[in-house]
Amino acid sequence: MRWVLLLLLMLLGFGEKAWSQSPRPKNLILMIADGCGPASVTMARDYARAVLGRDALALDAIQTGAVRTGSASSRVTDSAAGATAYACGVKTYNGAIAVDSAGRPLATLLEAAKARGMATGLVATSRITHATPAAFAAHVPQRAMESEIAAQMLAQRVDVLLGGGWSYFLPTSEGGRRQDGRNLLREAEAMGYQVVRTAADFRQGVRRPVLGLFGPSHLPYEIDRDPEEVPSLAEMTRVALELLVDDPDGFFLMVEGSRIDHAGHANDAAAHVREVLAYDEAVAVALDFARRDGQTLVVSVADHETGGLSLGRNVDGRGVYDWHPDVLARVQVSYERLIPALRRSERPDALLQAWLGLDSLRADERALVAQATAEPDTWPEVLTELIGRRAVVGWTSNGHTAVDVNLYAFGPGAERLMGSFENDEIGRLLAELMGFDLPALTETLRQEEAVGESH
């Protein structure tokens, strides 16, 4: 119905006027489903209906358009350039973290929010120093510079930092990966941060500012996650909102479903679909908040598609017009847990039956298992084929693709996000809707950098 009303307004010449009268959002929640293409959303919806008895995803009610994801250096972006486009409104090269193609810093939505006095937060299921969250709170020429990213994030004084990756906050002498000897967790506490590293401490109550890191690297896949040990993305999102909502100037929060991408890289369909569903639960938390609040714009988008996922594929040279979510429902663990166990096991067939539900193996499936047993490095490809043939799911790549991704929006200004956009357009449009002047802030950053270099 909203599409019809907007089309009528535009035909009557009132579209631009209607947009200009839309109230400016006080708060912005930007949600990024890393590596989540249109097929991933379809997979999650079909799974939710067939296995969980749900009619729709939270995302379904707020879809507004699509986004083209190419970077300045390639039609196939990486997460660093993709996140920089959203954070800064500028296309840059693959690997860049909030810097332009010449390596100069670009102001981010988070920095603009801070400059206005707003509260800020970053939530992710990856290391918090990974490419997507990094692009909102750091400026480095290469995403691999995670020790530097951790230091810059802390210097930004982001109010809420929740995710994984404490290894880049600790020196090697204390079990971390920092080569400079700094203990950033201790430095964070000296700055007034509450530092939490367990779900139990997190659930006892946290305050702002908080640095919550629940593992040395990425958080476990949803399919493997122990709720007693690691909070879900939805839980972290809910707590972040509770901590940020009281700021009188409003807040900016970026939430990333990071491991959708990792499961896509692995071509692990069962882990992938659970990650999308976990992300959708976090979207539901954000939407529930926004509907009650009335002043919050929620935007959900992906930085790119990963894996070239298809629902329906050739089996034995013949296209099959179907796919079977129930096959994925029987899978109990991710490849991340399964493959090391298979390589150690003397009875891989027993593990495949217990953990993947693959019983009564056919002759062609037994041949694949025999191949992987003889050549353990082939287990990833063999598992993907075993599951893919039964589920009728296919993959074209272990990398990213150039497929357009879905765009979703709800709240004040959402009508401006209808249509097909370049990824950097989304960044500039969000800045406009919030009243942020990213170019002016970028100029200030560069002047400060020049002063620092002169000293």
C-alpha positions in Angstrom: 0.0 0.0 0.0 2.8 2.4 0.8 4.3 1.9 -2.6 1.0 2.7 -4.2 0.5 5.9 -2.2 4.0 7.1 -3.0 3.6 6.4 -6.7 0.3 8.4 -6.7 2.1 11.3 -4.9 4.9 11.3 -7.4 2.5 11.2 -10.4 0.6 14.1 -8.9 3.9 16.1 -8.4 3.8 15.9 -4.6 6.5 13.3 -4.1 9.4 15.7 -3.4 7.2 17.8 -1.2 6.1 14.8 0.8 9.7 13.8 1.3 10.7 17.2 2.4 8.0 17.2 5.1 9.1 13.8 6.5 10.4 14.4 10.1 14.1 14.0 10.6 15.0 10.9 12.6 16.5 11.4 16.0 18.1 8.0 16.0 19.6 5.8 13.3 20.0 2.0 13.5 22.0 0.7 10.5 22.0 -3.1 10.2 24.3 -4.9 7.9 23.9 -8.5 6.9 27.4 -9.2 5.7 27.4 -11.5 2.6 23.6 -11.8 2.5 22.2 -11.9 -1.0 18.5 -12.2 -2.1 18.8 -16.0 -2.3 20.0 -16.1 1.4 16.8 -14.3 2.4 14.6 -16.6 0.4 16.4 -19.6 2.0 15.8 -18.2 5.5 12.1 -17.5 4.8 11.5 -21.0 3.3 13.3 -22.6 6.2 11.3 -20.6 8.7 8.1 -21.7 7.1 8.9 -25.3 6.6 10.9 -26.0 9.8 9.9 -23.3 12.4 6.3 -22.7 11.4 6.8 -18.9 10.8 5.0 -17.2 7.9 7.5 -14.4 7.3 10.7 -12.8 8.3 10.8 -9.5 10.2 12.6 -8.1 7.1 9.8 -8.9 4.8 7.5 -6.1 6.0 10.1 -3.3 5.4 11.7 -4.1 2.0 12.1 -1.0 0.0 14.6 -1.6 -2.8 18.0 -2.9 -3.9 21.6 -1.8 -3.7 24.4 -2.1 -6.3 27.6 -3.1 -4.5 30.7 -2.5 -6.7 33.7 -0.8 -5.2 36.1 1.8 -6.8 38.5 -1.0 -7.7 36.2 -3.9 -8.7 32.7 -4.8 -9.6 33.0 -7.3 -6.8 33.5 -5.5 -3.5 35.0 -6.7 -0.3 33.6 -5.9 3.1 36.0 -3.0 3.8 35.1 -1.0 0.7 31.4 -2.0 1.0 31.2 -0.8 4.6 33.2 2.4 3.8 30.6 3.2 1.1 27.8 3.0 3.8 29.8 4.6 6.5 31.2 7.5 4.5 29.1 7.8 1.3 32.2 7.3 -0.9 33.4 4.4 -3.1 36.9 3.3 -2.4 39.2 0.4 -3.2 38.9 -3.1 -1.8 40.6 -3.4 1.6 40.2 0.3 2.5 38.9 1.2 5.9 37.2 4.7 5.9 39.9 6.1 3.5 39.4 7.2 -0.1 41.3 5.9 -3.1 44.2 8.1 -2.3 44.4 6.8 1.3 43.0 10.0 2.9 40.6 9.7 5.8 36.9 9.9 5.2 34.5 11.0 8.0 31.9 8.4 9.0 28.3 8.4 10.2 29.5 7.4 13.6 32.0 10.2 13.8 29.3 12.7 12.6 26.9 11.4 15.3 29.7 11.8 17.9 30.3 15.4 16.7 26.7 16.2 17.3 26.8 14.8 20.8 24.9 11.6 20.0 25.6 8.3 21.7 27.2 5.6 19.5 27.4 1.9 19.3 28.8 -1.0 17.2 27.6 -4.6 17.5 28.9 -7.5 15.5 29.3 -11.3 15.6 32.8 -11.0 14.1 35.8 -9.5 15.8 34.8 -6.0 16.5 38.0 -4.9 14.7 36.8 -6.7 11.5 36.2 -4.8 8.3 32.6 -3.7 8.7 32.6 -2.3 12.2 36.1 -1.0 11.6 34.9 1.2 8.7 32.7 3.2 11.1 35.3 4.0 13.8 38.8 3.8 12.3 40.9 5.0 9.3 43.6 2.7 7.9 44.7 1.8 4.4 44.2 -2.0 4.8 41.7 -3.9 6.8 44.3 -6.4 8.1 45.6 -3.6 10.4 43.4 -4.8 13.2 45.7 -3.9 16.1 45.7 -0.3 14.9 41.9 -0.5 14.3 41.4 -1.6 18.0 43.5 1.4 19.2 41.6 3.8 17.0 38.2 2.4 18.1 39.1 2.9 21.7 40.3 6.5 21.0 36.9 7.2 19.4 35.3 6.5 22.7 32.4 4.6 21.1 29.8 4.1 23.9 28.9 0.5 23.2 31.2 -2.0 21.6 29.9 -5.6 21.6 31.2 -8.6 19.6 34.3 -10.8 19.5 38.0 -10.3 19.1 39.7 -9.6 22.4 42.9 -10.9 20.9 43.6 -7.6 19.2 43.2 -5.8 22.5 45.8 -7.8 24.3 49.6 -8.2 23.8 51.1 -11.5 22.8 52.5 -11.9 26.3 48.9 -12.1 27.6 47.5 -14.4 25.0 46.6 -11.7 22.4 48.0 -10.7 19.0 49.3 -7.2 19.7 53.0 -6.7 18.9 53.3 -3.3 20.7 52.8 -4.6 24.2 49.7 -2.6 24.9 46.8 -4.0 26.9 43.9 -2.1 25.5 41.4 -3.8 27.9 43.3 -2.3 30.8 43.4 1.0 29.0 39.7 0.8 28.3 39.0 0.3 32.0 41.2 3.4 32.8 39.1 5.4 30.4 35.9 4.4 32.3 34.8 1.5 30.2 33.1 -1.5 31.8 34.9 -4.5 30.2 33.0 -7.8 30.0 34.2 -11.0 28.5 31.5 -13.6 29.5 27.8 -13.9 28.9 27.3 -14.3 32.7 28.9 -10.9 33.4 27.0 -9.3 30.5 23.7 -10.5 31.9 24.4 -9.3 35.4 24.0 -5.8 34.0 26.2 -3.4 32.0 26.5 0.3 31.8 27.7 2.9 29.3 30.5 2.9 28.1 30.9 -0.8 27.7 33.4 -3.0 25.8 32.0 -6.5 25.6 34.2 -9.0 23.8 33.0 -12.6 24.1 35.8 -14.5 22.4 39.4 -14.1 21.1 38.2 -14.0 17.5 34.8 -14.3 15.7 31.9 -15.4 17.8 30.6 -19.0 17.2 28.2 -19.6 14.4 24.6 -19.6 15.6 24.3 -23.3 14.9 27.3 -23.9 17.3 26.6 -21.2 19.9 26.2 -22.1 23.5 23.7 -19.5 24.9 25.2 -19.9 28.3 28.6 -18.8 27.0 27.9 -16.3 24.2 25.0 -13.8 23.8 23.0 -13.8 20.6 23.1 -10.9 18.1 19.5 -10.1 19.1 20.4 -10.0 22.8 23.4 -7.7 22.1 21.2 -5.5 20.0 18.6 -5.2 22.7 21.1 -4.4 25.4 22.8 -1.8 23.1 19.5 -0.1 22.6 18.8 0.0 26.3 22.1 1.6 26.9 21.8 4.2 24.1 18.2 5.2 24.3 18.5 7.7 27.2 20.9 10.1 25.3 18.9 13.3 24.8 20.8 14.0 21.5 19.8 10.6 20.1 22.1 7.7 19.0 23.7 6.0 16.1 24.0 2.2 16.2 25.5 -0.2 13.6 24.6 -3.9 14.0 26.3 -6.5 11.8 25.3 -10.1 11.2 28.9 -10.8 10.3 29.0 -14.6 10.1 26.4 -14.9 7.3 29.4 -14.0 5.1 31.7 -16.6 6.7 29.2 -19.4 6.2 28.8 -18.2 2.6 32.6 -18.4 2.0 32.6 -21.9 3.4 29.5 -22.9 1.3 28.0 -24.1 4.5 24.3 -23.9 3.8 23.1 -25.1 7.2 25.2 -22.6 9.1 24.3 -19.8 6.6 20.6 -20.1 7.0 20.8 -20.1 10.8 23.0 -16.9 10.6 20.4 -15.2 8.5 17.6 -16.1 10.9 19.7 -14.9 13.9 20.2 -11.6 12.0 16.4 -11.4 11.3 15.8 -11.8 15.1 18.0 -8.8 15.7 16.1 -6.9 13.0 12.9 -7.7 14.9 14.4 -6.3 18.1 15.3 -3.0 16.3 11.9 -2.8 14.6 10.1 -3.3 17.9 12.1 -0.5 19.4 11.5 1.8 16.5 7.8 1.2 16.4 7.5 2.1 20.1 9.9 5.0 19.8 8.6 6.7 16.7 11.8 8.7 16.1 14.1 6.0 14.9 15.1 5.1 11.3 16.0 1.5 10.9 17.9 0.5 7.7 19.0 -3.0 6.8 21.3 -3.8 3.9 24.1 -6.1 2.9 27.6 -5.1 1.8 27.6 -7.8 -0.9 26.5 -11.4 -1.6 28.8 -14.3 -0.8 29.0 -17.7 -2.3 26.7 -17.4 -5.4 24.0 -19.3 -3.6 21.2 -20.9 -5.6 18.1 -22.7 -4.4 17.6 -25.4 -7.1 20.5 -26.8 -9.0 21.6 -29.6 -11.4 21.9 -33.1 -9.8 23.4 -35.7 -12.1 23.3 -33.3 -15.0 19.6 -32.5 -14.7 18.0 -29.4 -13.3 15.8 -30.1 -10.2 12.9 -27.8 -9.7 12.8 -27.9 -5.9 14.9 -27.5 -2.8 14.5 -29.1 0.7 14.9 -27.0 3.9 14.4 -30.1 6.0 17.8 -31.4 4.9 19.4 -28.3 6.5 17.3 -28.7 9.6 18.9 -32.1 10.3 22.4 -30.6 10.3 23.6 -30.0 13.9 27.0 -28.3 13.5 28.9 -26.0 11.2 31.8 -27.0 9.0 34.0 -25.1 11.4 33.3 -27.8 14.1 32.6 -30.7 11.8 35.6 -30.8 9.5 38.3 -31.1 12.3 36.3 -33.9 13.8 36.0 -35.7 10.5 39.7 -35.5 9.9 40.4 -37.1 13.2 37.7 -39.7 13.0 38.1 -43.4 12.0 34.3 -43.6 11.4 33.4 -40.5 9.4 30.2 -42.2 8.3 29.0 -42.3 11.9 29.7 -38.6 12.3 27.9 -37.7 9.1 24.8 -39.6 10.3 24.9 -38.2 13.8 25.7 -34.6 13.0 24.3 -34.1 9.5 21.5 -36.6 9.4 23.1 -38.3 6.4 22.0 -41.9 6.7 21.6 -44.7 4.1 24.4 -43.3 1.9 24.0 -44.0 -1.8 26.8 -45.4 -3.8 27.8 -42.0 -5.2 27.7 -40.5 -1.7 29.9 -43.3 -0.3 32.4 -42.6 -3.1 32.6 -39.0 -2.0 33.1 -39.9 1.6 35.9 -42.4 0.6 37.5 -39.6 -1.4 37.6 -37.2 1.5 38.8 -39.9 3.9 41.7 -40.5 1.6 42.3 -36.8 1.0 41.2 -34.9 4.1 41.7 -31.5 2.5 38.7 -32.2 0.2 36.2 -32.5 3.1 34.8 -29.0 2.6 34.0 -29.6 -1.1 32.6 -33.1 -0.3 30.4 -31.9 2.5 29.0 -29.1 0.3 28.2 -31.7 -2.4 26.7 -34.2 0.0 24.4 -31.6 1.6 23.8 -29.7 -1.7 22.6 -32.8 -3.6 20.1 -33.7 -0.9 18.9 -30.1 -0.2 19.1 -29.2 -3.9 21.2 -26.1 -3.0 24.2 -24.9 -5.1 27.1 -22.5 -4.8 29.2 -20.9 -7.5 32.1 -19.4 -5.4 33.9 -19.4 -2.1 34.2 -15.6 -2.6 31.9 -12.6 -3.1 29.8 -11.9 -6.1 28.5 -8.7 -7.8 24.8 -9.5 -7.2 22.5 -6.6 -6.1 21.5 -6.9 -2.5 18.1 -6.1 -0.8 17.4 -2.8 0.9 15.1 -2.4 3.9 13.9 0.6 5.8 11.4 1.6 8.5 10.8 4.9 10.3 11.2 8.6 9.6 12.8 9.0 6.1 12.2 5.4 5.0 10.3 6.6 2.0 13.5 8.2 0.7 15.0 4.7 0.5 12.7 3.3 -2.2 14.3 2.2 -5.4 17.7 1.0 -6.7 20.8 2.7 -5.3 24.6 2.5 -5.5 26.1 1.7 -2.1 27.7 5.1 -1.7 24.4 6.7 -2.4 23.0 5.0 0.7 25.8 6.5 2.9 25.2 10.0 1.6 21.4 9.6 1.9 21.6 8.5 5.5 23.9 11.5 6.3 21.4 13.8 4.6 18.5 12.3 6.5 20.3 12.7 9.8 21.5 16.2 8.9 25.2 15.2 9.0 27.8 17.2 6.9 30.3 14.4 6.1 32.3 16.5 3.6 32.9 19.2 6.2 33.8 16.7 8.9 36.2 15.0 6.4 38.0 18.3 5.8 38.4 18.7 9.6 39.8 15.2 9.9 42.3 15.8 7.2 43.4 19.1 8.7 43.9 17.4 12.1 45.9 14.7 10.4 48.1 17.3 8.6 48.7 19.1 11.9 49.6 15.7 13.6 52.1 14.8 10.9 53.8 18.3 11.1 54.5 17.6 14.7 
